[in-house]
Amino acid sequence: MNTAQQTLILNAEQIHQKIRRIAFQIYENNFEESALLLAGISGEGYVLAEALARELQTIAPFSVDLIHLTLDKSQVAQPVVHHDRSVVDFTNKVIVVVDDVLYTGRTLAFSLQPFLSVPIRKLQVAVLIDRNHPRYPVAADYKGYELSTTLTEHVDVVLSDEDKVGVYLR
């Protein structure tokens, strides 16, 4: 990552504040639940889901479980979405699909596939950054930061490298 051509949008402390606020919003909207599943999309989305789970465990009385979603984001048609749970685990649960950046909504739309074949209580979406370029009918219920960008700009979210944690625009 070449930091000379990047602009820091959020630093580590600001990201932590956003994650904490999202966790409180999730708790407020699901306070009557006994359990919640956070489905993190592989990469920084899963790291964000882990951070949200840690925050939720400190403020909410319900149990929080993590699901790791893996898919090939380069495929143009619906890719197979792999996860580390049985679909029975999703039945009658509140599920929050978590990703780092919402750009067109394509990845999030594809990521909903495992949850559409079983009856669930609620399906919500949480993202750290919403870029406001919707092409798919997916909106985030929980957003850390809205950032209007041009189509040529790119947003890098770094959560897994402790020395470079931040949100960068290039």
C-alpha positions in Angstrom: 0.0 0.0 0.0 1.5 3.3 -1.1 0.5 5.9 1.5 1.9 8.8 -0.6 -1.1 8.6 -2.9 -3.7 7.9 -0.2 -5.7 10.1 2.1 -6.4 8.9 5.6 -10.2 9.0 6.2 -10.5 7.3 9.6 -7.7 6.4 12.0 -7.7 3.4 14.4 -9.4 5.4 17.3 -12.1 6.7 15.0 -12.7 3.2 13.6 -13.1 1.9 17.1 -15.6 4.6 17.9 -17.6 3.7 14.8 -17.5 0.0 15.7 -18.7 0.7 19.2 -21.6 2.9 17.9 -22.6 0.2 15.4 -22.6 -2.3 18.2 -24.9 -0.1 20.3 -27.2 0.3 17.4 -27.4 -3.4 16.8 -28.1 -3.9 20.5 -30.8 -1.3 20.5 -32.6 -2.8 17.5 -32.3 -6.4 18.8 -32.5 -6.0 22.6 -35.3 -8.5 22.9 -33.4 -11.3 21.3 -31.6 -14.1 23.1 -29.0 -14.7 20.4 -27.5 -12.9 17.4 -25.4 -14.2 14.5 -22.8 -12.0 12.9 -21.9 -13.2 9.4 -18.6 -11.6 8.4 -17.6 -11.6 4.7 -14.1 -13.0 4.3 -11.3 -10.5 4.6 -11.7 -7.2 6.4 -15.5 -7.9 6.7 -14.9 -10.9 8.9 -12.3 -8.9 11.0 -15.0 -6.2 11.4 -17.5 -8.8 12.5 -15.1 -10.1 15.1 -14.6 -6.6 16.5 -18.4 -6.1 16.6 -18.8 -9.4 18.4 -16.3 -8.3 21.1 -18.1 -5.0 21.5 -21.5 -6.6 21.7 -20.4 -9.1 24.3 -19.4 -6.2 26.6 -22.8 -4.4 26.3 -25.5 -6.9 25.3 -26.9 -9.7 27.4 -27.6 -11.9 24.4 -25.2 -14.4 23.0 -23.2 -13.5 19.8 -22.0 -16.1 17.4 -19.8 -15.6 14.3 -20.2 -17.0 10.9 -17.4 -16.8 8.3 -18.7 -16.3 4.8 -16.4 -16.9 1.8 -17.1 -16.2 -1.8 -15.3 -15.4 -5.0 -15.9 -11.7 -5.4 -14.5 -11.7 -9.0 -17.3 -13.9 -10.4 -19.9 -11.9 -12.4 -22.8 -14.3 -11.7 -23.9 -15.6 -8.3 -20.8 -17.4 -6.7 -21.2 -20.2 -4.3 -21.1 -18.8 -0.8 -19.3 -21.0 1.7 -19.9 -20.8 5.5 -18.7 -22.6 8.5 -22.1 -23.5 10.0 -25.1 -25.7 9.3 -28.1 -23.9 7.8 -30.1 -25.2 10.8 -28.1 -22.8 12.9 -29.7 -19.9 11.0 -33.3 -21.0 11.7 -35.3 -18.3 13.6 -32.2 -16.2 14.3 -31.4 -12.6 13.8 -28.5 -12.5 11.3 -26.3 -9.4 10.6 -24.2 -9.7 7.5 -21.0 -7.6 8.0 -18.6 -6.2 5.4 -16.1 -3.5 5.4 -17.3 -1.4 2.4 -20.6 -1.2 0.7 -19.9 0.0 -2.9 -22.5 -1.3 -5.4 -24.1 -3.9 -3.1 -23.1 -6.8 -5.3 -21.0 -8.7 -2.7 -23.6 -8.2 0.0 -26.4 -9.3 -2.3 -24.5 -12.5 -3.1 -23.8 -13.0 0.6 -27.4 -13.2 1.5 -27.9 -16.5 -0.4 -27.3 -18.9 2.5 -29.9 -17.2 4.6 -32.7 -17.3 2.0 -33.4 -21.0 2.2 -34.3 -21.1 5.9 -36.8 -19.2 8.0 -35.0 -16.5 9.9 -36.3 -13.8 12.3 -34.4 -10.8 10.8 -31.7 -10.2 8.3 -29.7 -7.0 8.7 -26.5 -5.5 7.1 -23.7 -3.6 8.8 -20.8 -1.9 7.0 -18.0 0.3 8.2 -18.0 2.4 5.0 -21.0 3.1 2.7 -19.8 4.6 -0.6 -23.2 5.5 -2.0 -23.0 3.9 -5.4 -26.0 1.4 -5.3 -26.5 -0.9 -8.2 -28.2 -3.7 -6.2 -31.1 -3.3 -3.9 -29.0 -3.7 -0.8 -28.9 -1.0 1.9 -27.0 -1.0 5.1 -29.0 -1.0 8.3 -25.8 0.0 10.2 -23.1 2.3 8.8 -20.0 3.5 10.4 -19.3 6.3 7.9 -20.9 7.5 4.6 -18.4 8.6 2.0 -19.5 9.8 -1.4 -16.7 8.9 -3.8 -16.2 9.0 -7.6 -16.3 5.7 -9.5 -12.5 5.9 -10.1 -11.6 6.3 -6.4 -11.0 3.3 -4.2 -11.5 2.9 -0.5 -9.1 0.6 1.5 -10.1 -0.6 4.9 -7.3 -2.0 6.9 -8.3 -3.7 10.2 -6.1 -6.9 10.2 -2.7 -5.1 10.2 -2.3 -3.4 13.6 0.4 -1.1 12.3 -1.7 0.3 9.5 -5.3 0.3 10.9 -7.3 2.9 9.0 -9.6 3.7 6.2 -7.8 5.2 3.2 -9.0 6.8 0.0 -6.9 6.5 -3.1 
